[in-house]
């Protein structure tokens, strides 16, 4: 199980990867935000972006675990 608010690599629809902050995992969706928006995102879920868990991995290359 992954900790919340840790850096992860997220693969976008175009195949590129970005380093973002993992806020939470709900089912098969991982919610992330840019590091610079973390303080705002904690209080404003409108800043969260959901990605399929299969497109999110730890910087070590391991997949994040779905709950």
N, C-alpha and C positions, 0 to 999 in steps of 0.2 A: 504494500500500500504506500502511495506517495504522500509526502507532506504537502500541505497547502502552501501557497505563496513561494514556490520555488521556480527557478528558471527551467524552461523546457524548450525544445525545438519543435516547431509546428510546421508541417508541410501544407502549403496552400494549394489551391486548385490548379495553379500553373506549374506546380512541382517545386517551386522555390521554398526554402526554409527560412524561418525567422525565429529569433530567440525572444520568447515572451514569458510572462509570469503566469503560472498555473494558480488559479483562484480556487477552483473546486472541480470535482468530477461528480456528475449526476447521471447514473445509468451508463450509457455509451457515449456521453458527451462530456468533453473537457472544456471548461470555461477559462479563458485566458484574457490578458490585457497587456499592453506595453508597460515596461517597467516604470516609465515616467508618469503613467496614469494610475499607478497602484493605489496611492492614498485616496484618490477620488473614487476609484472603482470599488473599493471596500464598502463605501456607502451608497454607490450608485450602480446597480446591476445593468443599467442601460449602456455602460461602458464595457461590459463583458462581451466577448465574442465566443461562440460555441463552435468547436471542431469535433469531428468524430475521434474517439480515443485512439483509433488505429493510426491517425495522422499526427499523434503527439508522442514524443519520446524524450527521455532524459538526455542531458548532454553526454552521458556515457554511452548512449546508443540503445539503452534498454527501453522497452515500451513502458508507458505508465500503466498502472494497474487500475482497471475499472472496479468500482465498488459493487 
